[in-house]
Amino acid sequence: MPIIAAMLWDLFCRVVDNHGDLGVAWRLSADLAARGHRVRLWVDDASALAWMAPRGAAGVSVHPWPAEGAFVPPGEVVIELFGCELPVAVVDALAAREPPPVWINLEYLSAEPYVERCHGLRSPQSTGPAAGLNKWFFYPGFTPATGGLLRETTLTEEQAAFDGPAWLAARGWAAQPGEQVVVLFCYDASALPRLVQAWAGQPTLLLACPGAAQRTLDTLPDTPGLRRIALPWLAQPDFDRLLWSADLNLVRGEDSFVRAMWAGRPFVWQIYPQDDGAHAAKLQAFGSLFERTVAAPGAAERLALSLAWNGLAPWPDGLPDPDDWRQAALRWRKALQAQSDLCTQLCGWVAERR
């Protein structure tokens, strides 16, 4: 892959789910900056960065969504995150730049077959101020035929040196002897009472992230053997370490989903629900790819729990075997680690088009 010189990247993000969309936008911005680039992140709601990235990142500046009127000259690369539509002023500035920036639409993460077909496709612009320019589709994904996943260059080394029990204890969240540690970060989940019941009598420390997880737990009676701790919002590096410390991670959206994979621990993904039901096919596609890749015992139980947690199937009779599940999670992480990460691929891809 070509070596890319340091450049200025403009990233644009409109927040739908401000923990997933903004979380991905910030991680990509910080990863690019860590590799020597300068990044301007343009976002319509940056409020969650106050806890997500309280110290910012060298090389990254955050700006409000561009208003009407003239836009500053764009950098060498312009990225629309998740298909957000650029303001007219930005498109005008993009068209006026010589040479024009590499213009990319970085899409949502999916395991569906269309991702491999559409990754890297060119979209010629035929109308408006951008007529004659090209926009390119870049799809994150789980296979070598996609754009890969966000993964910092230091991640593996940091995990190898990490002591989960000590990290939890330093924050007052230590597990007691015999307790399994479960992290809960979710949207409203009608299946949460059933999951809590399934842990009855099994010593469990449930670390509940802010939002729907804590709201729902507050309405449920105490469960024998289950100890709950309500967590504060955590900066991204601390959230990652929280996931590394757990025996099971229940995560939501896109950003925490990917971070749970890198944790190498059993996880259940709550996908962002869509009114047209398209999330069901997306969830099934990921589950099928995961199980084909890991080829580990317990596939039926893991798939049943995933569907039930997302409200797409009845609650199963039991939970997956922990040992089989850990084996599957480690095999999945190993398969992903063998692929090039998203930022490396993106930089090389841009260099080829310049």
C-alpha positions, 0 to 999 in steps of 0.5 A: 500500500502506498505511503501517504504524506501528512495531509489535512482531512475534513471529516463531517458528521451529523449526529443520529445516535451521538454515542455511536456516530460521534464515537466513530468520528472521534476515533477516526479523527484521533487515529489519523492525527496519531499517524501524523495528519491534521484533522478538522471534525465538523459536527452538528452536536459535539456535546458528548465529546465533553466526556468522550474525549475530555482532553481532545487530541493533538492534531484534531480541531472540532468545529460546528456544522458549517453555516450558510455562506462561504466555507474555508478551503477544504483539505486534501481529503473530505469525508462524509461520515455515514452518508451525511449530506455536505452543505452547499457551501462546502461542496462549492469550496470542494469544487473550487479547490485545485486539485480537488480533494479525495471525496469519500462517503464512509458508510455504516458498518455491516456484514451484509454481502453488498458491502464487499460489492460496493466498497471502493465504488466511484460515484461520478457527480453529474449535477450541481457545483460538484459536476465532474468530480468523483465521490468514493464509497468506503465501507468498513467491514469484517473481511479482507474485501472491505475497509476493515475496522478502526484499530489503533496501532498500539492497541494490542500492546496496551491490552497485553500490559493491562490488569483488569481486576486492578483497574476495576479496583482502583475505581471502586468497582472490584468484583467480589470472589466468584463474581462474573463481571458484566458490562451493560450498555444498551438502548431500551431493551424489553428483554433486560428483565429476562436476562437479569432473571437468568443470572438469579443465583449466579454471582454477578457484578453488573456494571451499568453504563448511563442511559437506558441501562440504568433507567431500566435497572432502576425499575427492576427489583433486586435479584439474588446474587446480582450486584449492580453499580451505576457507572458515570460516562467514561472517556473512550480509553477508559470505556475500552478498558472497562470492556477489557475487564469484563467477562461479558459485554452487552454493547449497542450501536457501532462504536462500542460493538467494535470495541467489544470485539477488540476486547476479546471477551464474549459480547452481545450486540444490540443493533440500532433498530430501524423502522423498516426492520432492516436491522434484522437482516443486518444482525443475522448477517453478522451472526452468520459471518461470526459463526462461520469464521470462529467455527466454535461450539455453541453457535445455536445458543449464541445466535438465539441469545442475540436474536432474543436480546434484540427482540427478534425471537423468544427468550432462549431456555439458557445462556451460552456456555461461557468457555465456548463463548470465550473461545469464539470471541478470541477466534473472532478477534484473531481473525480480525487482527489478521486484516489491515485496520480501517485507518491504514487502509483508508490512508493507502486508498487515498494515496492511490487516488491522489 
